[in-house]
Structure formats: structure tokens, C-alpha cells
């Protein structure tokens, strides 16, 4: 599980994205489709701060990375605060 507050620069095009990606994979560029390596994510980032919650079911031996994209074209920014990442394990 991943939870945070996030927003973009507050004006112009919304291009910001946060995603969880397999360590060997790549997050997509602006306006590109997501590959199978992207396990969860959200786009575009809102202009005003909002809470973002993401979750997914990890593969047993896989490693992951958190990817942030502000957007191309100049002047874009992505603010992320209060980031919390938790692993929840259930015993069966």
C-alpha cells in the first residue's frame, strides 16, 4: 500500500503521475500506454493537493520501485508529501 498527498504545479496541462513498477520495468512517458511492468498508479496529478492511495498484490519474489513523473515540456512540477509505504502480509 502507498499513501501520500500529491499535486502538480497548479496550472496548465495535468501530466503528473505516480506509479509502482517492477524494478526491471519502466514507467510510461507523457500520454503513453502503461506496460505490464506498471503494477498500479494514478495520472494525472490534480492541481490542488489531494490524498492518493494505491495498492496491488505483489509477486512473491519480485522487487519494485516507485516512479514519479512531473511531465515534459518545461515548467511542470510534482509535489509529493507524507509518503507512506506499507507491506501487509496475511497468513493463511
Secondary structure, DSSP 8 states (H G I E B T S, - for coil): -EEEEEEE-SSS----EEEEEETTS----TT----TTEEEEEES--SS-EEEEE-----TT--EEEEEE--SSSS--EEEEEEEE-------
